């Protein structure tokens, strides 16, 4: 299962720290196991059930947001040089962990690809993502990105890395018709 996941999400390789990368992958494997998902299921469901008729998969969303975050990071570092300090590994791990809780919020559905899971009636994905990451001992800086990336983070001070991911995520959400 791990090898197939790495084929589907090559952006895991953007995390240079071996332990951080392995623990981020581990959180995904835990979520897939707990939620009853296979790697190939990740291509079959829309990244949000909040947008009617959405034809963008969960996997496409994960990858697009990680790539946008990396591109913004690289542009800022290139442009501002030593005037700005960002942790690219934390940003990439946070980008990849932020929505992993959707694998608990939703469950596989043969017709629609996904449906709201019982877990999703109690916890939205930012909370589950933090729990999955915490169980894998991901750093607080990474958990923070997951915790504040969505509406649950409104009013909470975001780190520079969390700001980057928050905007990448909302670009991808709103450009396809998502609200708030």
Helices and strands as residue ranges (DSSP letters): H 2-8, G 10-14, H 18-35, G 39-43, H 58-80, G 81-83, H 88-97, H 102-105, E 106-109, E 113-116, G 119-121, H 125-135, H 140-148, G 151-153, H 160-174
